[in-house]
């Protein structure tokens, strides 16, 4: 589940007057290891109980990212999709983008993760990930 979806569930359960502890237990039971920590549930529950309506993050000022441009995302995407066994280090060397930024692009922008030395979309089921033919291009 995405952060906003989890926050919407927390908001809904707060509206139902469910305790923070019960909300967290419910999320852990449903989401397992993907459930947010208790402190996160408590913070959002408090916000919603105080009248917050939005599940979006507040806008924060900060140094703008110069590596997460559309051009850089396209460069990384082209390399990874051409060879899913490519390493983050290699992509960083070829593109001149930092290792951390390449990793952020692959994981956060392309929604992929490394499985058995290959980059695969995160939306695959466990069975699809085990089926080697899924990875053949």
C-alpha positions in Angstrom: 0.0 0.0 0.0 1.1 3.5 -0.7 1.6 6.0 2.2 -1.5 8.0 1.3 -3.6 4.8 1.3 -2.3 3.8 4.7 -3.0 7.3 6.0 -6.5 7.2 4.6 -7.1 3.9 6.5 -5.8 5.5 9.7 -8.1 8.5 9.1 -11.1 6.3 8.6 -10.4 4.2 11.7 -9.9 7.4 13.7 -13.3 8.6 12.5 -14.7 5.3 13.8 -13.2 6.2 17.2 -10.8 3.3 17.2 -7.8 3.6 19.5 -4.3 4.2 18.1 -3.1 0.9 19.6 -6.0 -0.9 17.9 -5.4 0.9 14.6 -1.7 -0.2 14.7 -2.6 -3.8 15.6 -5.1 -3.9 12.7 -2.5 -2.5 10.2 0.1 -5.0 11.4 -2.4 -7.9 11.1 -3.4 -6.8 7.6 -0.1 -5.5 6.2 2.5 -7.6 8.2 6.0 -6.2 7.7 4.7 -3.4 5.4 2.8 -1.9 8.3 4.1 1.5 9.5 5.7 1.7 12.9 3.5 2.6 15.9 5.0 6.0 16.2 3.9 6.9 12.6 0.4 5.6 13.3 0.2 7.6 16.5 1.5 10.8 14.8 -1.1 10.5 12.0 -3.9 9.5 14.3 -3.2 12.5 16.5 -3.2 14.8 13.4 -6.6 13.4 12.3 -8.1 13.6 15.7 -7.0 17.3 15.9 -9.0 18.0 12.6 -6.5 17.4 9.9 -8.3 16.3 6.7 -5.5 15.8 4.2 -3.5 12.6 3.9 -0.8 14.3 1.8 2.6 15.3 3.2 3.0 18.9 4.1 5.1 20.8 1.6 8.7 21.2 2.9 11.3 23.6 1.7 14.7 22.2 1.0 17.4 22.1 -1.6 15.8 21.1 -4.9 17.0 17.8 -6.3 19.1 18.3 -9.4 19.6 14.6 -10.2 15.9 13.5 -10.3 15.2 15.3 -13.6 13.1 13.8 -16.3 16.3 13.6 -18.5 18.2 11.6 -15.8 15.3 9.3 -15.1 15.1 8.6 -18.8 18.9 7.8 -19.0 18.7 5.4 -16.1 15.5 3.8 -17.4 17.0 3.2 -20.8 20.1 1.5 -19.3 18.1 -0.7 -16.8 15.5 -1.8 -19.3 18.2 -2.7 -21.8 20.0 -4.9 -19.3 18.1 -5.8 -16.1 21.2 -7.3 -14.6 23.1 -4.0 -14.6 24.4 -2.7 -11.3 23.6 0.6 -9.7 27.3 1.3 -9.6 27.6 0.8 -13.4 24.6 3.0 -14.2 26.1 5.7 -11.9 29.5 5.5 -13.8 27.9 5.6 -17.2 25.5 8.4 -16.5 27.6 10.5 -14.1 24.7 10.5 -11.6 25.6 9.6 -8.0 25.0 6.1 -6.7 22.3 7.2 -4.3 20.4 9.2 -6.9 20.5 6.3 -9.4 19.2 4.0 -6.7 16.4 6.5 -5.8 15.4 6.7 -9.5 15.3 2.9 -9.9 13.4 2.3 -6.7 11.2 5.4 -6.3 10.6 6.5 -9.9 10.8 3.3 -11.8 9.2 1.3 -9.0 11.7 -1.6 -9.3 13.7 -3.7 -6.9 16.6 -6.2 -7.3 15.6 -9.8 -7.3 18.2 -12.5 -8.1 20.6 -10.0 -9.6 17.9 -8.5 -11.9 15.8 -5.4 -11.7 12.1 -6.3 -11.7 8.9 -4.2 -11.3 7.8 -4.3 -7.6 4.2 -5.1 -8.6 5.0 -8.8 -9.5 3.6 -11.5 -7.2 6.0 -13.8 -5.4 5.0 -16.6 -7.8 5.8 -14.4 -10.8 9.2 -13.5 -9.3 10.0 -17.2 -8.8 9.0 -18.0 -12.4 12.2 -17.3 -14.4 10.3 -17.0 -17.7 8.7 -13.8 -16.3 12.1 -12.1 -16.5 13.0 -13.0 -20.0 12.6 -10.0 -22.4 
